[in-house]
Amino acid sequence: MNRIQLCGTLSAISHTHSQITTRHSLLETTVREVEHSVFVPLHYESNYSYPLLVWLHGPGDDQRQLKQIMPLISMRNYVGVAPCGTILEGAERTSPNYAGYTWQQESHDIAECDERVTRCIDLVSSRFNIKQSRIFIGGYDSGGTMALRIAMMRPELFSGVASIGGCFPKGLNPLTRIGSVRRLPIMMMHGRDSSEYTAADACRDLRLIHVAGMSVAVRQYPCQQEVTTVMLEDLNRWMMSIVSGEQPASSSDWSTPNDHFNN
């Protein structure tokens, strides 16, 4: 299984405040000082309505993580956008000790993330042909937990939410809109040998999700706390099953095909 090294110093499609740089064009815009990255699919076709993936990066990284994960999900299927995290970890970006950003489950940070996500959706929707009924949100580690939180706050906005190595959000009433959340497809992916989000943690979250009557597909992988190519391939298949109108599986799939174990 190919493992992806994620860090905040990756080269990426990124901009600050008023520029979007893509492989094909430079777009001028104002996003009220929200740092974010945009991924434009290969051979973008303006007459086609694309699904959108909002990506929340993991700890010690930033919005530029999007450029690394999107080609491994799909080069053609989605437009992608990623806001920067709300909490700085380590030094400023100009320092050689720059350690990136993360997401924190506090009221102020949740509200700030919610605003950044909605601003980013508005931005790409104004620039690209986005199918508004096919907007997904996902993330890694703390970004995965925040993605679950934001999706449950706005279940009518998203077609599905995916978390890789991110626990179910705790505190501050994440299930306030449980009636609508029950219709929201959820995918949770977990590294079997993770010490940050353990198998016991995942089982606890799964019990809570089932008791709440929510729709969830769960996958466990033979890895630690990381993102792998197989995870991203599975994420693509899960999202495309929703885009194509298929009913995503609501199951606890702790077994994996043999090729998931290949290094």
Order of alpha helices (4+ residues) and beta strands (2+ residues): beta-beta-beta-beta-beta-alpha-beta-beta-beta-alpha-beta-alpha-beta-alpha-beta-alpha-beta-beta-alpha-beta
